[in-house]
Amino acid sequence: MSYGRWVTIMTRRQRPVGELLKRKFIDGLALDLSDESQASRIVPAADIIRLLASPRSSGISDKRRIEIVGAEITGVVDFSHINIPFPVIFRDCKFHAGVKVIGAHLRELAITSCDLPALEAEHAKVAGDLDLSLTRKCDRIELAGASIANDINLTGATIKRPGQIAVNAGGVAVGGDVDC
């Protein structure tokens, strides 16, 4: 193991995940937990929400983003009615509960290759793409009244809700393509 990798591992063990996420957010880098132990991959939804509620997250530069890779996210990630002027990206994550962006304004939202119980995005406004490609174990996606400026990508997504509506997209406005 290289010295740099060892320092990274030791630093992670000494800092709460919320501090690591904040540092990565400020630097515009991904928080990649895919090589960590199961216990070290847990990210409480409250840490993500707290980062957005911080007064220092307003007036941010273009390089900032929330990007989380390989995490287990506990609790509901609730961005409802929040203005998020930077990309929010989850890749290869396992959500224990759903994601809510009801009435939120987002620059971009990508939840790719994730286990996602549900996405509630009624009346959300996304200035870029909504990417849910390769999402697994999803019961429902609520997009009623949402506005997506560019594309919606559902390529390879598995959405199952036997006997009920799995994707509610009534009144959704899409400026680009819908890929399934």
Backbone bond lengths (Angstrom), bond angles and torsions (degrees), N, CA, C in turn:
res aa  C-N    CA-C-N  psi(-1)  N-CA   C-N-CA  omega(-1)  CA-C   N-CA-C  phi
1 M - - - 1.449 - - 1.532 107.74 -
2 S 1.315 115.35 135.06 1.458 119.51 179.73 1.524 110.63 -72.07
3 Y 1.316 115.94 157.62 1.460 121.58 178.87 1.529 110.40 -60.78
4 G 1.348 117.19 -42.35 1.465 121.59 -179.94 1.516 112.02 -59.96
5 R 1.335 117.08 -42.86 1.473 121.79 178.97 1.531 109.79 -65.60
6 W 1.342 116.96 -41.58 1.456 121.50 179.29 1.533 110.36 -61.33
7 V 1.336 117.15 -44.07 1.466 121.18 179.40 1.527 110.01 -62.18
8 T 1.338 116.38 -42.19 1.464 120.29 178.77 1.521 110.96 -60.60
9 I 1.326 117.42 -46.32 1.466 121.66 -179.43 1.530 110.36 -63.69
10 M 1.313 117.10 -45.60 1.460 120.28 -178.89 1.531 111.30 -65.09
11 T 1.317 116.95 -38.51 1.464 120.88 178.84 1.517 110.18 -64.38
12 R 1.332 117.38 -42.59 1.457 120.91 179.07 1.521 111.10 -61.19
13 R 1.305 117.12 -41.17 1.463 120.24 -178.16 1.520 111.60 -66.03
14 Q 1.301 116.74 -26.77 1.455 120.41 -176.50 1.534 112.74 -90.12
15 R 1.309 118.84 -17.87 1.460 122.35 -177.83 1.516 110.73 -110.51
16 P 1.327 116.63 141.88 1.466 118.27 172.59 1.537 109.38 -64.37
17 V 1.312 115.57 151.92 1.466 120.15 -176.80 1.529 111.16 -60.58
18 G 1.333 117.97 -30.99 1.463 120.64 178.29 1.515 112.16 -60.91
19 E 1.323 117.32 -37.31 1.470 121.49 177.75 1.518 111.11 -69.34
20 L 1.332 116.70 -40.67 1.470 120.25 177.29 1.527 110.60 -63.03
21 L 1.327 116.41 -43.79 1.461 120.82 178.86 1.524 110.73 -60.76
22 K 1.308 116.98 -43.59 1.468 121.38 179.58 1.525 111.17 -61.14
23 R 1.319 117.29 -44.93 1.471 121.77 179.66 1.532 110.80 -62.29
24 K 1.339 116.61 -44.93 1.468 121.08 179.52 1.525 110.22 -64.20
25 F 1.331 116.98 -39.74 1.465 122.27 178.52 1.526 110.20 -60.42
26 I 1.319 116.68 -48.77 1.468 121.33 -179.36 1.526 111.23 -61.56
27 D 1.339 116.59 -39.30 1.465 121.52 -178.30 1.530 113.61 -83.53
28 G 1.337 117.38 -6.24 1.456 120.81 -179.25 1.517 113.13 72.70
29 L 1.336 116.80 31.19 1.461 121.87 -177.11 1.526 110.78 -116.29
30 A 1.336 114.92 160.65 1.461 120.59 177.65 1.524 110.34 -80.84
31 L 1.335 116.08 143.80 1.458 121.87 169.08 1.520 105.47 -91.54
32 D 1.328 116.95 101.97 1.459 122.42 -176.63 1.522 109.68 -102.29
33 L 1.321 115.42 109.43 1.459 121.78 -179.02 1.519 112.20 -107.22
34 S 1.323 117.70 10.10 1.463 121.11 -173.03 1.521 113.84 -63.28
35 D 1.317 119.26 -25.10 1.463 121.59 179.51 1.526 113.07 -95.77
36 E 1.313 117.35 3.51 1.469 121.37 -176.92 1.526 110.79 -87.11
37 S 1.331 116.21 164.51 1.458 121.41 176.05 1.529 108.98 -66.71
38 Q 1.318 115.88 163.03 1.469 121.02 -178.71 1.523 111.67 -53.89
39 A 1.323 117.57 -46.19 1.462 121.29 -178.43 1.521 112.09 -65.82
40 S 1.327 117.99 -31.74 1.466 121.63 -178.42 1.515 112.82 -81.17
41 R 1.332 116.87 -7.34 1.470 120.48 -177.99 1.526 112.39 -91.64
42 I 1.313 118.58 -1.96 1.472 121.75 -175.87 1.525 110.39 -80.24
43 V 1.334 114.69 125.99 1.462 122.25 176.82 1.529 107.50 -123.55
44 P 1.320 118.05 113.28 1.466 119.35 176.33 1.531 110.49 -67.21
45 A 1.328 116.40 135.14 1.466 120.79 177.66 1.521 110.42 -54.97
46 A 1.320 116.89 -33.42 1.473 121.01 -179.74 1.528 112.03 -59.51
47 D 1.341 117.98 -33.37 1.469 120.68 177.85 1.527 111.19 -65.92
48 I 1.329 116.11 -38.51 1.464 120.68 179.66 1.533 109.55 -68.92
49 I 1.316 115.94 -45.95 1.468 120.96 -179.05 1.530 110.33 -64.85
50 R 1.329 117.29 -40.85 1.469 121.81 179.47 1.528 110.62 -60.23
51 L 1.316 116.80 -38.68 1.465 120.99 178.51 1.525 110.55 -61.03
52 L 1.315 117.45 -40.86 1.464 121.06 -179.88 1.517 112.01 -72.64
53 A 1.316 116.85 -29.96 1.464 120.53 -178.51 1.524 112.20 -79.81
54 S 1.330 116.93 -10.76 1.461 121.01 -178.84 1.518 110.21 -66.04
55 P 1.336 117.86 135.77 1.467 120.47 178.36 1.530 111.95 -59.92
56 R 1.337 116.91 -24.45 1.461 119.59 -179.34 1.523 112.72 -76.57
57 S 1.356 118.94 -8.49 1.451 118.04 178.05 1.513 112.94 -84.06
58 S 1.335 118.14 -7.12 1.455 119.43 175.05 1.530 109.05 -88.75
59 G 1.311 116.89 157.05 1.450 121.37 -178.45 1.513 112.24 63.90
60 I 1.338 116.74 41.59 1.450 120.94 -171.91 1.510 112.61 -93.81
61 S 1.309 115.36 161.77 1.456 120.68 -179.81 1.525 110.60 -80.40
62 D 1.336 115.38 167.17 1.459 120.80 -178.43 1.518 113.59 -66.69
63 K 1.326 118.74 -21.89 1.461 119.25 -175.91 1.526 113.12 -78.27
64 R 1.301 118.10 -17.00 1.464 120.07 -176.27 1.517 111.63 -73.21
65 R 1.325 113.67 145.41 1.454 121.20 177.44 1.520 107.60 -164.03
66 I 1.291 115.62 157.79 1.463 119.63 168.05 1.512 104.87 -100.70
67 E 1.321 115.54 116.41 1.466 121.04 176.54 1.515 107.39 -134.70
68 I 1.323 114.83 118.46 1.456 121.59 -178.00 1.524 108.40 -123.85
69 V 1.325 115.25 128.87 1.462 121.69 -176.78 1.530 109.20 -124.01
70 G 1.339 116.23 132.14 1.455 121.37 171.76 1.512 116.17 70.51
71 A 1.323 118.43 25.64 1.464 121.52 -176.76 1.528 111.35 -100.91
72 E 1.329 114.63 159.45 1.460 121.83 166.32 1.513 105.99 -105.08
73 I 1.313 115.95 116.21 1.460 120.31 -173.63 1.522 108.88 -103.77
74 T 1.337 114.84 118.14 1.454 120.91 -177.08 1.526 109.91 -97.81
75 G 1.309 116.36 142.91 1.460 121.14 -179.33 1.521 111.06 85.32
76 V 1.311 115.75 167.91 1.469 121.81 179.70 1.526 108.94 -80.21
77 V 1.309 116.31 127.64 1.462 121.27 173.29 1.530 105.55 -84.69
78 D 1.324 115.78 103.01 1.466 120.69 -173.37 1.528 110.30 -113.45
79 F 1.340 115.56 101.80 1.461 123.34 176.94 1.529 110.27 -102.09
80 S 1.317 118.22 18.19 1.460 121.71 -175.53 1.524 111.45 -56.54
81 H 1.338 114.35 134.53 1.466 123.64 174.96 1.528 112.89 59.64
82 I 1.331 117.55 28.73 1.465 122.68 177.34 1.521 108.15 -111.97
83 N 1.326 117.18 142.68 1.463 122.71 173.52 1.536 107.42 -92.14
84 I 1.320 116.26 118.02 1.467 121.35 -177.98 1.533 107.78 -119.51
85 P 1.340 117.62 98.52 1.470 121.23 -172.80 1.530 114.88 -85.32
86 F 1.310 117.73 24.82 1.458 121.77 178.76 1.524 108.00 -144.12
87 P 1.335 117.96 163.00 1.464 120.56 -179.52 1.527 112.58 -65.30
88 V 1.330 115.38 143.42 1.460 123.08 172.61 1.523 106.05 -118.88
89 I 1.341 115.49 117.93 1.468 120.69 -171.98 1.530 109.23 -131.01
90 F 1.325 115.86 126.64 1.458 122.57 172.46 1.526 106.57 -121.81
91 R 1.320 116.74 129.37 1.465 120.45 -179.09 1.531 108.95 -135.10
92 D 1.314 116.03 132.24 1.472 122.49 178.39 1.526 112.36 55.55
93 C 1.323 116.72 39.45 1.464 122.09 -179.91 1.525 110.51 -105.44
94 K 1.323 114.69 160.08 1.459 121.20 173.23 1.525 107.18 -117.92
95 F 1.320 116.00 115.64 1.462 121.91 177.65 1.529 108.20 -91.98
96 H 1.319 117.36 126.68 1.457 120.89 176.83 1.525 110.53 -77.91
97 A 1.324 116.91 -25.21 1.465 123.25 176.38 1.533 106.39 -134.22
98 G 1.292 117.59 -178.42 1.456 120.65 -175.05 1.517 114.70 -82.69
99 V 1.336 113.17 -175.53 1.462 122.89 176.07 1.523 107.08 -118.30
100 K 1.340 115.97 131.24 1.459 121.50 178.03 1.522 108.68 -118.53
101 V 1.327 115.27 127.50 1.463 121.74 174.46 1.533 108.84 -132.80
102 I 1.305 116.20 35.78 1.467 122.16 -176.90 1.524 109.54 -60.70
103 G 1.332 116.33 121.98 1.458 121.77 178.35 1.520 114.93 66.64
104 A 1.311 117.78 11.39 1.475 121.48 -179.93 1.524 110.43 -80.13
105 H 1.324 115.69 158.53 1.464 123.19 172.37 1.520 106.41 -114.81
106 L 1.335 115.64 117.14 1.461 120.87 -177.01 1.517 110.73 -124.11
107 R 1.301 116.04 148.36 1.463 119.75 174.91 1.521 110.07 -74.88
108 E 1.332 116.20 -43.42 1.461 122.17 179.77 1.517 107.39 -160.66
109 L 1.341 117.18 145.36 1.453 121.24 175.56 1.516 108.66 -134.23
110 A 1.336 115.70 120.86 1.468 121.76 178.16 1.522 107.94 -128.10
111 I 1.329 115.92 121.88 1.459 122.96 174.21 1.521 104.87 -127.70
112 T 1.332 116.31 90.47 1.462 120.97 -170.71 1.530 111.42 -115.40
113 S 1.318 114.57 142.61 1.470 122.40 179.40 1.528 111.85 53.24
114 C 1.314 116.70 38.25 1.467 122.14 -177.04 1.524 110.91 -114.37
115 D 1.339 115.72 154.33 1.454 121.79 166.08 1.528 105.27 -86.86
116 L 1.323 116.35 112.72 1.466 121.74 -173.45 1.518 109.55 -130.81
117 P 1.340 118.72 109.19 1.466 119.56 -179.03 1.531 113.98 -60.33
118 A 1.342 117.58 -40.74 1.459 119.93 -178.00 1.527 110.24 -163.30
119 L 1.335 115.19 150.47 1.463 121.91 171.01 1.521 106.81 -123.01
120 E 1.334 116.01 120.16 1.462 121.73 176.02 1.518 107.23 -108.72
121 A 1.339 116.18 108.21 1.463 121.03 -174.99 1.527 111.79 -131.14
122 E 1.320 117.19 32.89 1.457 120.15 179.85 1.531 109.63 -60.77
123 H 1.314 115.57 133.09 1.469 124.26 176.81 1.530 113.67 60.35
124 A 1.323 116.96 18.48 1.473 120.35 175.51 1.524 108.73 -75.48
125 K 1.327 115.46 153.75 1.461 121.55 176.16 1.524 107.42 -123.20
126 V 1.335 115.46 119.89 1.461 121.46 -179.90 1.522 107.61 -114.88
127 A 1.338 116.62 119.44 1.464 121.65 -176.53 1.526 112.63 -75.33
128 G 1.309 117.80 -13.65 1.462 122.68 179.81 1.515 110.01 -125.81
129 D 1.333 115.55 -130.74 1.462 122.32 -178.01 1.527 111.79 -94.96
130 L 1.333 114.95 153.63 1.455 123.52 166.23 1.519 105.45 -112.91
131 D 1.332 116.57 108.64 1.471 121.78 -175.05 1.519 109.63 -112.72
132 L 1.317 116.21 111.82 1.460 122.67 177.20 1.525 110.60 -118.86
133 S 1.315 116.68 25.34 1.459 120.93 -176.10 1.531 111.57 -61.41
134 L 1.318 114.13 142.31 1.467 123.84 177.83 1.528 114.17 60.08
135 T 1.337 116.99 18.84 1.463 120.88 176.39 1.523 108.76 -69.07
136 R 1.343 115.35 140.41 1.464 121.32 -176.32 1.527 110.20 -122.05
137 K 1.331 114.63 161.42 1.472 122.53 172.81 1.523 112.98 55.17
138 C 1.312 116.19 36.87 1.463 121.03 -178.38 1.527 109.54 -97.61
139 D 1.333 115.97 128.27 1.469 121.27 178.57 1.516 112.37 -86.35
140 R 1.348 116.03 -36.90 1.457 117.92 -176.57 1.516 112.01 -160.29
141 I 1.320 112.72 151.75 1.459 121.68 174.08 1.520 106.59 -129.30
142 E 1.315 115.73 121.70 1.469 122.34 -179.15 1.529 108.18 -108.51
143 L 1.342 116.29 111.06 1.465 121.91 -179.94 1.523 112.81 -120.69
144 A 1.311 118.19 9.45 1.467 121.57 -175.52 1.526 111.30 -52.43
145 G 1.328 115.19 125.49 1.455 121.22 177.01 1.516 115.20 74.95
146 A 1.326 117.76 5.04 1.471 121.05 -179.62 1.521 110.67 -75.86
147 S 1.322 115.96 159.29 1.460 122.67 177.35 1.527 108.03 -129.01
148 I 1.335 115.52 117.46 1.464 122.42 -179.50 1.526 106.51 -115.04
149 A 1.337 117.32 114.56 1.464 121.29 -174.03 1.528 112.83 -66.17
150 N 1.315 117.82 -35.39 1.465 121.00 -178.42 1.523 110.37 -111.93
151 D 1.318 117.37 -120.55 1.468 122.49 -172.70 1.522 112.96 -101.67
152 I 1.347 114.66 155.15 1.454 122.90 165.18 1.523 106.15 -111.18
153 N 1.338 116.71 124.87 1.458 121.11 -179.23 1.525 109.24 -115.17
154 L 1.333 115.59 113.57 1.461 122.51 176.29 1.529 110.82 -116.13
155 T 1.317 117.12 16.46 1.459 121.93 -176.70 1.526 110.87 -57.07
156 G 1.329 116.17 124.42 1.457 121.65 177.26 1.518 115.07 74.60
157 A 1.329 118.07 4.97 1.468 121.02 179.85 1.529 109.97 -75.25
158 T 1.335 116.14 145.87 1.452 122.49 175.98 1.517 108.16 -113.51
159 I 1.341 115.16 110.48 1.463 121.58 -177.80 1.526 106.82 -125.29
160 K 1.331 115.96 115.18 1.465 120.12 -176.45 1.516 110.17 -131.34
161 R 1.324 114.00 129.88 1.468 121.24 174.54 1.529 106.85 -149.99
162 P 1.320 116.59 77.96 1.467 121.15 -173.60 1.531 112.54 -53.43
163 G 1.330 114.80 129.70 1.450 121.32 176.35 1.518 114.91 78.18
164 Q 1.328 117.53 0.93 1.460 120.68 -179.73 1.526 109.46 -137.44
165 I 1.318 115.99 169.58 1.464 120.80 178.76 1.526 108.93 -73.40
166 A 1.325 117.15 123.87 1.461 121.93 -179.00 1.529 111.69 -89.26
167 V 1.334 116.03 -36.38 1.467 120.54 178.62 1.519 107.85 -125.72
168 N 1.323 116.13 116.48 1.458 121.68 177.20 1.526 106.73 -105.31
169 A 1.323 115.66 107.10 1.473 120.85 -178.14 1.524 110.77 -121.62
170 G 1.318 117.93 28.52 1.460 121.99 179.43 1.522 111.24 -61.98
171 G 1.305 116.48 122.27 1.469 121.56 176.75 1.517 114.59 77.34
172 V 1.329 117.57 10.93 1.470 120.01 178.59 1.530 109.32 -72.06
173 A 1.319 116.94 140.82 1.465 122.21 176.14 1.536 107.63 -112.51
174 V 1.329 115.53 126.38 1.461 121.56 -178.27 1.522 108.67 -124.79
175 G 1.319 115.99 122.48 1.466 121.10 -178.09 1.513 113.63 -80.88
176 G 1.325 117.82 -16.20 1.460 121.97 -179.16 1.513 110.91 -122.24
177 D 1.321 115.75 -135.81 1.456 122.11 -177.26 1.522 111.26 -100.12
178 V 1.332 115.04 158.82 1.455 121.96 169.37 1.523 105.55 -115.02
179 D 1.335 115.49 112.78 1.457 121.31 -178.38 1.509 109.52 -104.13
180 C 1.349 115.17 126.06 1.472 120.21 -179.96 1.506 110.19 -123.09
